[in-house]
Amino acid sequence: MNVLVVDVGGTNVKILVTGQTKPRKFPSGPTLTAKQMVAGVKKLARGWKYDVVSIGYPGMVVRNRLLAEPYNLGDGWMGFDFESAFKRPVKLINDAAMQALGSYKRGKMLFLGLGTGLGSTMIVDGIVEPMELAHLPYKKGTYEDYVGERSLEKRGKKKWRRYVADVVERLTAALEPDDVVLGGGNVINLKELPKGIRVGNNNNAFLGGFRLWEKTVDQRRSRRAKTWNAKKRKSSGSKVMTGRKSAALKKAS
């Protein structure tokens, strides 16, 4: 089964399909709608064959349903029928959760994505728990106001790095994870990492998108009579399959 993974970010939409090693991308931005995203992805994915789609969405997702419009994109996302648009089964997951899923190794992991905003996810014993820490109160604003991209541009790298270190320390102390991963496009702007923290690879978002379907593949093999066209399955969380790394990511990561 070939999986098309779509990583929707505030700056770019990036895609990768099973069997490929080089992602493709196109600009997103504050006016991008769900319809425009799908059209852009389908155009960019020409020549690729895929059976199912994984979408990493920059907002809250529960049981394959979007709960709010994206903070850094256009409108028209909630209620949009992605399966009809792609004409394929689709799994939706928070974008930080998708990258976290690809970064997960064991135990209790906290993932913080330093991108346009602040993404956050916990994975506990293989169960993905997306979190919305970005807009919790911090100083005179929110966590995202101090460690997001706007803060980096406004305050400069030196101050931004101090805020990142402070936020990571606070969240680590509060949540007591076994493992902390920093990902997202702006992680490259860190001069040094807080003690005990590891850096995630942005390409892990694609690995996470592939992993979303690993358990489903096993179920399909044991229940061939049930197809996605006959019955849509609902997911209450994603169980991580961390055995063999997907071939498409061996060169990309």
Secondary structure, DSSP 8 states (H G I E B T S, - for coil): --EEEEEE-SSEEEEEETT--S-EEEE--TT--HHHHHHHHHHHTTT---SEEEEEESS-EETTEE-S--SSS-S--TT--HHHHHTS-EEEEEHHHHHHHHH--SSEEEEEEESSSEEEEEEETTEEEEE--TTSEETTEEHHHHHSHHHHHHHHHHHHHHHHHHHHHHHHHHH--SEEEEESGGGGG-SS--TTEEE--TTHHHHHHHHTTHHHHHHHHH-TT--TTT-----SS-B---SS--HHHHTT-
